[in-house]
Amino acid sequence: MCAIAAVGDVDCDGGVDLAVGAWRRARQAGSVFVLLRDAMGVVFAAVEVAAPTGVTPTGSLGFGKSVAGVGDM
């Protein structure tokens, strides 16, 4: 199961970047991948945002289950 959302131009290069949730990717905790895209929409890099390691905090089992764009931060 995964989720995907447009998150705006995270790296300020003119392309709309994506967040892809990877629920329960590793050791029962999930990840979120930010796909950096150029102005033509081609992915040129993927950056993983992983759930905290070590002791699994309450709620991290659902990390990456859903993602959403939040607008201009």
HUPE-V990510 format. One record per backbone hydrogen bond with DSSP energy under -1.0 kcal/mol. CO is the residue of the C=O (numbers start at 0). NH is the residue of the N-H. E is the energy in kcal/mol with one decimal. If there is no record, write none. Layout:
co:CO nh:NH e:E
co:CO nh:NH e:E
This chain:
co:2 nh:20 e:-2.8
co:4 nh:18 e:-2.8
co:7 nh:9 e:-1.3
co:7 nh:16 e:-3.0
co:8 nh:11 e:-1.0
co:16 nh:6 e:-2.7
co:17 nh:34 e:-2.8
co:18 nh:4 e:-2.1
co:19 nh:32 e:-3.1
co:20 nh:2 e:-1.0
co:21 nh:24 e:-1.2
co:21 nh:30 e:-1.6
co:25 nh:28 e:-2.4
co:28 nh:25 e:-2.3
co:29 nh:50 e:-1.5
co:30 nh:21 e:-3.3
co:31 nh:48 e:-3.5
co:32 nh:19 e:-3.1
co:33 nh:46 e:-2.4
co:34 nh:17 e:-2.1
co:35 nh:43 e:-2.6
co:35 nh:44 e:-1.2
co:37 nh:40 e:-2.1
co:41 nh:37 e:-2.2
co:44 nh:35 e:-2.5
co:46 nh:33 e:-3.0
co:48 nh:31 e:-2.3
co:56 nh:59 e:-2.1
co:58 nh:61 e:-1.3
co:59 nh:62 e:-1.4
co:61 nh:64 e:-2.4
